[in-house]
Amino acid sequence: MSDNNNKKLVSFVIPCYRSENTLESVIDEINETMQKIDKYDYEVVLVNDGSPDDTWGTIQKVSDQYEFVKGYNLAKNFGQHAALMAGLNNTHGDYIVCLDDDGQTPADEVGKLLNALHDGADVAYARYDHKQHSAFRNFGTAMNEWMAHVMLGKPKDLFVSSYFAARRYVVDEMCKYQGSYPYVIGLVLRTTRNIVNVDVHHRKREVGASGYTFSKLMGLWINGFTAFSIKPLRIATAMGVVFALCGFAYGIYTVIKKLMFPLLPSVGFSALMSAVVFMGGMLMFMVGMAGEYIGRIYISQNNNPQYVIREDTDNKAE
């Protein structure tokens, strides 16, 4: 890296999980790419999110090999968004770039994201011409897009992904969030709407499999629903009003029908039970949604940490 102090500093943040076999090639690609661009200084922040393999050993190895690499080892698996927050809180760059550890996000196209920031955007998200994820992962992404649009007000034509670049002030605002359930997309959208998409190529996974399981995707969706929006509660209230009006209208209809047609047989036990079961299920759903909000408030009031750093590459545990 150059010693020219007039250069802007770019911080790369990579949450790492089960990436002992892919991480070194990602770092090498970042290094080669930034040397070719040669108008930025750069650092790489690696966060091991409680990986069960030797990812932390790989992070220690590359941090010894490259002076611009520093690593943090979380005490347990806190999730991708918490690991991102741990990395963001330990960056110093004028521009911050977040990407994956599996090599699918093309580090050699980071210049496109940085150019978008240079042209005036606050945040630039990579948009893929063709995603190389599995059908399950693509479904999860589509649901996440829909949820961000409906619940967080994301513009419908804006594609969000794990590969993005942001200005320093945006990251500083994101890091002010101390809640127990960070949701990076929500933090970005509540900070700025000067966001653009940049088209890049998405690669096939060469090694391993995605760390996102169904339970993790469900947790991500619930976090998105409840972290930065009260729309679910408003929807539940609106549904309660609609069902109450429907029930009232049906009661009037039943009385009128009985008065006009006294010999008409009653609807029967099955229809009554169907209505009771349906309404009971809806009530349980709404109460559960309210309980989710209350539970998160309780946990946050107890100062449950976003993440806990066990060690870093400058202060290795014995």
Residue pairs with C-beta under 8 A, 6 or more apart in sequence:
1 34
1 41
1 42
1 68
2 38
2 41
4 41
7 39
7 40
7 41
8 40
8 41
8 93
8 94
8 95
9 40
9 41
9 42
9 43
9 92
9 93
9 94
9 95
10 34
10 40
10 41
10 42
10 43
10 93
10 94
10 95
10 96
10 97
10 110
10 114
11 42
11 43
11 44
11 45
11 91
11 92
11 93
11 95
11 96
11 97
12 30
12 42
12 43
12 44
12 45
12 96
12 97
12 98
12 99
12 107
13 45
13 47
13 84
13 87
13 88
13 91
13 96
13 97
13 98
13 99
14 23
14 26
14 44
14 45
14 46
14 47
14 87
14 98
14 99
14 100
14 101
15 47
15 49
15 80
15 83
15 84
15 87
15 100
15 101
16 23
16 46
16 47
16 48
16 49
16 51
16 55
16 59
16 83
16 101
17 48
17 49
17 50
17 51
17 55
17 77
17 80
17 83
17 101
17 211
18 51
18 52
18 53
18 55
18 208
18 211
19 26
19 51
19 55
19 58
19 101
19 102
19 208
20 51
20 53
20 54
20 55
20 57
20 58
21 207
21 208
22 101
22 102
22 103
22 206
22 207
22 208
23 46
23 55
23 58
23 59
23 62
23 101
24 58
24 61
24 62
25 103
26 99
26 101
26 102
26 103
26 107
27 44
27 62
27 66
27 69
29 103
29 107
29 108
30 42
30 44
30 107
30 110
31 66
31 68
32 108
33 107
33 108
33 110
33 111
34 40
34 42
34 110
37 111
37 114
40 95
40 114
42 68
42 93
43 68
43 69
43 70
43 91
43 92
43 93
44 66
44 68
44 69
44 70
45 70
45 71
45 72
45 87
45 90
45 91
46 59
46 62
46 63
46 69
46 70
46 71
46 72
46 87
46 101
47 71
47 72
47 74
47 83
47 84
47 86
47 87
48 55
48 56
48 59
48 71
48 72
48 73
48 74
49 74
49 77
49 78
49 79
49 80
49 82
49 83
50 74
50 75
50 76
50 77
50 78
51 77
56 71
56 73
59 69
59 71
59 73
59 313
60 71
60 313
60 316
62 69
62 71
63 69
63 70
63 71
63 313
64 313
69 313
70 90
70 312
70 313
70 314
71 312
71 313
72 86
72 87
72 90
72 309
72 311
72 312
72 313
73 309
73 310
73 311
73 312
73 317
74 82
74 83
74 86
74 307
74 308
74 309
74 310
75 308
75 309
75 310
76 308
78 86
78 306
78 307
78 308
79 216
79 219
79 220
80 162
81 182
81 183
81 184
81 220
81 223
82 182
82 306
82 307
83 307
84 98
84 182
84 184
85 174
85 175
85 177
85 182
85 184
85 306
85 307
86 306
86 307
86 309
87 98
88 96
88 98
88 171
88 174
88 175
89 175
91 171
93 168
94 167
94 168
95 114
95 117
95 165
95 166
95 167
95 168
96 165
96 166
96 167
96 168
96 171
97 110
97 113
97 114
97 164
97 165
98 162
98 163
98 164
98 165
98 166
98 184
99 105
99 107
99 110
99 162
99 163
100 162
100 163
102 205
102 207
102 208
103 203
103 205
103 206
103 207
104 132
104 133
104 202
104 203
104 204
104 205
105 126
105 161
105 162
105 163
105 200
105 202
105 203
106 200
106 201
106 202
106 203
109 126
109 200
109 201
110 165
112 124
112 126
112 198
112 199
112 200
113 124
113 126
113 163
113 164
113 165
113 198
114 165
116 124
116 165
116 196
116 198
117 123
117 124
117 165
117 166
117 167
120 194
121 194
121 195
121 196
122 166
122 167
122 169
122 170
122 191
122 192
122 194
122 195
123 164
123 165
123 166
123 167
123 170
123 188
123 192
123 194
123 195
123 196
124 164
124 165
124 166
124 195
124 196
124 197
124 198
125 158
125 159
125 160
125 161
125 163
125 164
125 195
125 196
125 197
125 198
126 161
126 163
126 164
126 197
126 198
126 199
126 200
127 159
127 161
127 197
127 198
127 199
127 200
128 159
128 161
128 199
128 200
128 201
128 202
129 199
129 200
129 201
129 202
130 202
131 138
131 141
131 202
132 202
132 203
132 204
132 205
133 141
133 202
133 210
134 210
136 214
137 210
137 212
140 212
140 217
140 220
141 161
143 217
143 221
144 160
144 185
144 220
144 221
144 224
145 154
145 159
145 160
147 221
147 224
147 225
148 154
148 160
148 185
148 186
148 189
148 224
149 155
149 156
150 231
151 224
151 225
151 228
151 229
151 231
151 232
152 185
152 186
152 189
152 190
152 224
152 228
152 229
153 189
154 160
154 185
154 189
155 193
155 195
158 195
158 197
159 197
160 185
160 188
163 200
164 188
166 174
166 188
170 188
170 191
170 192
173 187
173 191
174 184
174 187
174 188
174 191
177 187
178 306
179 227
179 300
179 306
180 296
180 299
180 300
180 304
180 305
180 306
181 223
181 226
181 227
181 296
181 300
182 227
182 306
183 223
183 224
183 227
183 228
185 224
186 224
186 227
186 228
186 229
187 228
188 195
189 195
189 228
190 228
212 220
222 292
225 232
226 232
226 292
226 293
226 296
230 293
232 289
233 289
233 290
233 293
236 285
236 286
236 289
236 290
239 282
239 286
240 286
243 279
243 282
247 279
254 267
257 264
258 264
310 317
311 317
